[in-house]
Amino acid sequence: MTLGPNVLHLVLLVFALPCARFTLSEMRHRPLPRGRLAAPALLAMACALVFLFIHLGSQRPAWMFAAALAAGLAIGALRGFTLQLQVDHMFDKVRLPRARGSFLVALGLVAAVLLEIGGSFAGPNGLPFRLIAPEIAAACAGMLTGRAMAIAMRWRGAPHVDLHRL
């Protein structure tokens, strides 16, 4: 594991901050198109992929990262299947309940990125923080992805609700 900040830390921020921003519109109870619903999950998975490179570079077993990702996928899918959806099939939009969960998970992803960056600035003293950050990011990415996949599976079968207001 290299000491000090590097370009990957900037890449992590580029993926994690927009992920948190996109989850804000879900929290505000606004109708979302399909792409806007998938954006946080895609950004979180890209961030987790960068963390995977960092994790493998630290000579740690890959199963720890995979276990965190699988647990996150299971939790996110369970949450996605239990959400009450309002789907407008005509305009291809969905409104989710005022759940703050996805925003908190995205903030967990940002916190994992900040742990990694802060640990790199701290040098050898920050190593414990840098060792746990990839697993946190994998779990958060799994939760956002599992939730988005479950919502996408339920989308077609959900009853139509008119969400378009002139």
VENGI-V639993 format. One record per pair of residues at least 12 apart in sequence whose ideal C-beta (glycine too) atoms are under 10 Angstrom apart, sorted by the first residue. I is the first residue (numbers start at 1). J is the second residue. Records with the same first field share a line. If there is no record, write none. Layout:
I=J + J
This chain:
1=54 + 55 + 57 + 58 + 59 + 60 + 119 + 120 + 124 + 127 + 130 + 131
2=54 + 57 + 58 + 120
3=119 + 120 + 121 + 122 + 123 + 124 + 126 + 127 + 130
4=120 + 121 + 123
5=116 + 117 + 118 + 120 + 121
6=54 + 117 + 120
8=50 + 51 + 53 + 54 + 57 + 116 + 117 + 120
9=50 + 54 + 113 + 114 + 116 + 117 + 118 + 120 + 121
10=117
11=46 + 47 + 49 + 50 + 53 + 113
12=46 + 47 + 48 + 50 + 51 + 54 + 109 + 110 + 112 + 113 + 114 + 116 + 117 + 133 + 137
13=47 + 110 + 113 + 114 + 116 + 117
14=43 + 46 + 47 + 50 + 113
15=42 + 43 + 44 + 45 + 46 + 47 + 48 + 49 + 50 + 51 + 109 + 110 + 113 + 137 + 141
16=43 + 44 + 46 + 47 + 50 + 51 + 106 + 107 + 108 + 109 + 110 + 111 + 112 + 113 + 114 + 137 + 140 + 141
17=43 + 47 + 106 + 109 + 110 + 113
18=39 + 40 + 43 + 47 + 106
19=39 + 40 + 41 + 42 + 43 + 44 + 45 + 46 + 47 + 102 + 103 + 105 + 106 + 107 + 109 + 110 + 113 + 140 + 141 + 144
20=40 + 43 + 44 + 102 + 103 + 104 + 105 + 106 + 107 + 108 + 109 + 110
21=39 + 40 + 43 + 103 + 106
22=36 + 37 + 38 + 39 + 40 + 41 + 42 + 43 + 44 + 102 + 103 + 106 + 144
23=39 + 40 + 41 + 43 + 44 + 99 + 100 + 101 + 102 + 103 + 104 + 105 + 106 + 107 + 109 + 144
24=40 + 102 + 103 + 106
25=37 + 39 + 40 + 96 + 103
26=40 + 94 + 95 + 96 + 97 + 98 + 99 + 100 + 101 + 102 + 103 + 106 + 147
27=96 + 98 + 99 + 100 + 101 + 102 + 103 + 104 + 106
28=98 + 103
29=86 + 95 + 96 + 97 + 98 + 99
30=93 + 95 + 96 + 163
31=86 + 87 + 88 + 91 + 92 + 93 + 94 + 95 + 96 + 161 + 163 + 164 + 165
32=92 + 93 + 94 + 95 + 96 + 151 + 163
33=88 + 91 + 92 + 93 + 94
34=92 + 93 + 94 + 148 + 151 + 152 + 155
35=92
36=93 + 94
37=93 + 94 + 96 + 102 + 147 + 148 + 151 + 152 + 155
38=144 + 145 + 148 + 149 + 151 + 152
39=144 + 148
40=102 + 103 + 105 + 106 + 109 + 141 + 144 + 145 + 147 + 148
41=76 + 102 + 141 + 142 + 143 + 144 + 145 + 146 + 147 + 148 + 149 + 151 + 152
42=141 + 144 + 145 + 148
43=106 + 109 + 141 + 144
44=72 + 76 + 102 + 105 + 106 + 108 + 109 + 137 + 138 + 140 + 141 + 142 + 143 + 144 + 145 + 148
45=69 + 138 + 141 + 142 + 144 + 145 + 148
46=141
47=106 + 109 + 110 + 112 + 113 + 137 + 138 + 140 + 141 + 144
48=65 + 68 + 69 + 72 + 109 + 112 + 134 + 137 + 138 + 139 + 140 + 141 + 142 + 144 + 145
49=137 + 138 + 141
50=113 + 116 + 134 + 137
51=65 + 68 + 69 + 109 + 112 + 113 + 116 + 133 + 134 + 135 + 136 + 137 + 138 + 140 + 141
52=65 + 66 + 69 + 134 + 137 + 138 + 141
53=134
54=116 + 120 + 130 + 133 + 134 + 137
55=68 + 130 + 131 + 133 + 134 + 135 + 137 + 138
56=134
57=134
58=127 + 130 + 131 + 134
60=131 + 134 + 135
64=131 + 132 + 134 + 135 + 138
65=134 + 135 + 137 + 138 + 139
66=138 + 142
67=135 + 138 + 139
68=132 + 134 + 135 + 136 + 137 + 138 + 139 + 140 + 141 + 142
69=134 + 135 + 137 + 138 + 139 + 140 + 141 + 142 + 143 + 145 + 146
70=138 + 139 + 142 + 146
71=135 + 138 + 139 + 142 + 143 + 146
72=105 + 108 + 135 + 136 + 137 + 138 + 139 + 140 + 141 + 142 + 143 + 144 + 145 + 146 + 147
73=138 + 139 + 141 + 142 + 143 + 144 + 145 + 146 + 147 + 149 + 150
74=142 + 143 + 146
75=101 + 105 + 139 + 142 + 143 + 146 + 147
76=101 + 102 + 105 + 139 + 140 + 141 + 142 + 143 + 144 + 145 + 146 + 147 + 148 + 149 + 150 + 151
77=142 + 143 + 145 + 146 + 147 + 148 + 149 + 150 + 151 + 153
78=143 + 146 + 147 + 150
79=99 + 101 + 102 + 105 + 143 + 144 + 146 + 147 + 150 + 151
80=96 + 102 + 143 + 144 + 145 + 146 + 147 + 148 + 149 + 150 + 151 + 152 + 153 + 154
81=146 + 147 + 149 + 150 + 151 + 153 + 154
82=147 + 150
83=96 + 97 + 99 + 101 + 102 + 147 + 150 + 151 + 154
84=96 + 97 + 99 + 158
85=97 + 151 + 154 + 155 + 157 + 158 + 159 + 161
86=158 + 159 + 160 + 161 + 162 + 163
87=151 + 154 + 155 + 156 + 157 + 158 + 159 + 160 + 161 + 163
88=158 + 160 + 161 + 162 + 163 + 164
89=155 + 156 + 158 + 159 + 160 + 161 + 162 + 163
90=160 + 162 + 163 + 164
91=162 + 163 + 164
92=155
93=161 + 163 + 164
94=151 + 152 + 154 + 155 + 158 + 161 + 163
95=161 + 163
96=147 + 151
99=147
101=143 + 144 + 147
102=143 + 144 + 147 + 148
104=140 + 143
105=139 + 140 + 141 + 142 + 143 + 144 + 147
106=140 + 141 + 143 + 144
107=140
108=136 + 137 + 139 + 140 + 141 + 143 + 144
109=136 + 137 + 138 + 139 + 140 + 141 + 143 + 144
110=137 + 140
111=133 + 136 + 137 + 140
112=129 + 132 + 133 + 134 + 135 + 136 + 137 + 138 + 139 + 140 + 141
113=133 + 136 + 137
114=129 + 133
115=128 + 129 + 130 + 131 + 132 + 133 + 134 + 136 + 137
116=129 + 130 + 131 + 132 + 133 + 134 + 136 + 137
117=129 + 130 + 133
118=130 + 133
119=131 + 132 + 133
120=133
